[in-house]
Amino acid sequence: MEKRSSAASRLLAALALVAAVIVVVGVVATAMNSDSSSKGGEHSSEPAHKQKKQRTKAKTYTVESGDTLTAIAHKTGVPVAEILALNPEVDPQILIAGQTLQLK
């Protein structure tokens, strides 16, 4: 009789493990869906990645430590290509904190 209860215990343990994995996958999937749906911030008919950011009214931007051209473009709403066109002397790989960039 010892073997039967041992086999039943093993089967129940395997089923419990499978059930636990299914629950974890369900929770993670639900969490990921709620995160992606709340990232837009605003309720709009347009997807979040298609909403245009308002351009800054400032004419210049002072580079802060750790800034990249992409980060500056996101902060100001001015495309990277436009920042580079307005600042031909700037090396996009080497931005120096305190450096002033033209935005208009």
N, C-alpha and C positions, 0 to 999 in steps of 0.2 A: 504494500500500500504506500510505502514511502515514495516510490518512484512516481506514482500517479499524482500525488500532491505536488511533487517537485516539478513535474511536467506542466501541471495546471498553473503553478506559480510562475514558471518561466513564460508561459503563454500570456498570462495576465500582465506580467511585467513588460513584455514586448508590446502588447496592445496599449498599455498606459504610456509607454514611450512614444508610440506613433501618435496617440491623442495629444500628448504634450507638444510634439513638433507641429501638429496642425494648428493648435491654439497659438503658439508663438508666431507662426507664419501669418496667421490671420490678424493678430495684434499689430505686427510690424507693417503689414500691407495697409491696414486701416490708418495707422499713424502716418505713413508716407503719403497716403491720399489726402489726409487732412492738412498736412504740412504744405503740400503743393497747391492745394486750393486756397490756403490762407496767405500765400506769399504775395499775391497781387496787391493786397492792401486796400485797393479801391474796388468797388463793385462796378464793373463796366462790361459792356458787350464785347469789347476787344480783349484779346489775350494780353497778359501782363507784359510779354516781351515786345508787343507791337505798340504799346502806349509810348508816346513821345515825352521825354523829360523836358521840362521848361528850361530854356536857355537862360543862363545867368545874365544879368544886366551889367555886370562888372566888365571893364575893358581889359583888366589884367588879372592874373592869378599868381600868387606867391607860392612856390613849391615848398611843401612841407616834407619833413623826414619820412622816407618810405613811400612817397608818392611815385606813381607811374603815370605815363601818358593816358593809359586806359582808365585809371582811377580818376584822373583829373577830368577826362572827358565825361565820365559818369557823374561826377560832382557838379560840373558846370553845364552839361548839356551840349557842349561844343564837340563835334566829331574830332577824332585823333588827326585825321588828314587835314582838317582845317587848322588845328593847333600847329601842326608841322609846317603848313604853308605860311602861316603868319609868323613863325619863328624858325626861319631856315638855319640859323646859327646853332640851334639846339640839337644836341645829340640825344636821340630818344632813349638810348641805353644808359646815359649818364646824366641824370637830373640831380642838381645840387640844391639842397635845402636853402631857401632864401632867394633862389633864382626867380626872376619875374618873367612870366610868359604873357604874351599878348593874346587876347581872346577875340578882339574886334579889330 
